[in-house]
Amino acid sequence: LIAILLGLTGVAVSPGDGALSDGDSRFSARDRLQIEAYFAGRGQTLSPAEFNQVKNSIRAQRGKVLAASLWKEAFVLLLFGGLLVLYSYGRLKETALALMLLVLGLGDAKPEYGKALHFSPRRSMTQDLRPDPMIQHLQELARTDQFRVWPKGVYPYNQLVAWKLQSVLGYQGARLMIADRLLNAGAELGYGMDREIHPHVLDLLNVKYTIAREMLPGQTVIGKQQDQLLLARDTAAERVSFPSRILTVGNPEQALAKIMEDDFDARGDVVLLEDVGFKDNATGSASVTQYSDEEIVIQAQCDGPAVLQISEIFYANGWKAWVDGQSAEILNSNFGTRAVLVPAAGDHQVILKFAPTDFILGKWISLITLIAMLAACIGIGFQHYRAAGLGKGQE
């Protein structure tokens, strides 16, 4: 019955011409903005008729994927029911049933969601992601320096990730609320690539380059490609540094207001929420020697106790820090970034690792559960084997 219902649903959702009205609720304002942003990144502006054509094409392809998935599930359920019927009539042994169900389960486990998200052939996607000369230049700069890029109104969402360049917008689908508040501070609200960002926020987030379609105040043109400009920003802070002035405030709102003040200098100032015992920071130097998604290694040298400013988004529940092997607290700095207190003068190694407690706890619970299930299966199998042996002995 379930299989028949799924099959009928598959017929119902199979698309015809893919027509979709402008008021269709299945396309939200976010969908519209994403489509427009995708084509804007390629220098194209869609007319209403062209937009509807793209929208209808997407809906038609999604319908085909959904219909195919429902038909597949109906077929799998019919096979599953057939195997159970054969087993109930004694036509199929337990071992054969288990093996066939395993094969059926593995076949059904192939994910379908990828088809709904990616319609382009691999060759087409490779061509779309081939870096242009401007991106290649940024990649060359990234070999010897760490920085973020502001793709203002250019390139689709998250595309810089494919080129191993860090965007100030982060990963669009999984950005923390604190990062959004920081990016929105002191600037007109926008969506995605077209949003405005305050210069002080760009500075403290280590944004050294901007890709834009127009000249921006305080930035220098270092490259041009068709209608795009590559701009350099000389006021950006380094990824790790020892700012000279420490500013202490009482709460996050005051921190946000402080970094918006005209005299705030991201290269020389750091705003903290707690008193570290000194206002003038020690001098020194720092550099990132190892960088990955889950671990950052920093070599630092200072002439006294100092606050090491780290231009990474603050995430108290996930990241942990060590200074020369000793556990250290990660401080909230500049409302949305991190800082670590280096306790004494000298050369130091600072390590930050992503090790969220809930993830580690979940991993251990899953591992223990898996071991318990395996032990239970082995125990049940042993009991069946022993019972079968005793039965033969009694015969």
Stockholm file with secondary structure:
# STOCKHOLM 1.0

chainA/1-395         LIAILLGLTGVAVSPGDGALSDGDSRFSARDRLQIEAYFAGRGQTLSPAEFNQVKNSIRAQRGKVLAASLWKEAFVLLLFGGLLVLYSYGRLKETALALMLLVLGLGDAKPEYGKALHFSPRRSMTQDLRPDPMIQHLQELARTDQFRVWPKGVYPYNQLVAWKLQSVLGYQGARLMIADRLLNAGAELGYGMDREIHPHVLDLLNVKYTIAREMLPGQTVIGKQQDQLLLARDTAAERVSFPSRILTVGNPEQALAKIMEDDFDARGDVVLLEDVGFKDNATGSASVTQYSDEEIVIQAQCDGPAVLQISEIFYANGWKAWVDGQSAEILNSNFGTRAVLVPAAGDHQVILKFAPTDFILGKWISLITLIAMLAACIGIGFQHYRAAGLGKGQE
#=GR chainA/1-395 SS CHHHHHHHHHHHHCCSSCCCCTTCTTSCHHHHHHHHHHHHTTTCCCCHHHHHHHHHHHHHHHHHHHHHHHHHHHHHHHHHHHHHHHHHTTSSCHHHHHHHHHHHHHHHTSCSHHHHHCCSCHHHHHHHTSCCHHHHHHHHHHTTCCCEEEETTCSCTTHHHHTTCCBTTCCGGGCCHHHHHHHHTTSCCCCGGGCCCCHHHHHHTTEEEEEESSCCTTCEEEEEETTEEEEECTTCCCSEECCSEEEECSSHHHHHHHHHSTTCCTTTEEEESSCCSCSBCCCEEEEEEEECSSEEEEEEEESSSEEEEEEEECCTTTEEEEETTEEECEEEETTTEEEEEECSSEEEEEEEEECCHHHHHHHHHHHHHHHHHHHHHHHHHHHHHHHHHHHHHHC
#=GC SS_cons         CHHHHHHHHHHHHCCSSCCCCTTCTTSCHHHHHHHHHHHHTTTCCCCHHHHHHHHHHHHHHHHHHHHHHHHHHHHHHHHHHHHHHHHHTTSSCHHHHHHHHHHHHHHHTSCSHHHHHCCSCHHHHHHHTSCCHHHHHHHHHHTTCCCEEEETTCSCTTHHHHTTCCBTTCCGGGCCHHHHHHHHTTSCCCCGGGCCCCHHHHHHTTEEEEEESSCCTTCEEEEEETTEEEEECTTCCCSEECCSEEEECSSHHHHHHHHHSTTCCTTTEEEESSCCSCSBCCCEEEEEEEECSSEEEEEEEESSSEEEEEEEECCTTTEEEEETTEEECEEEETTTEEEEEECSSEEEEEEEEECCHHHHHHHHHHHHHHHHHHHHHHHHHHHHHHHHHHHHHHC
//
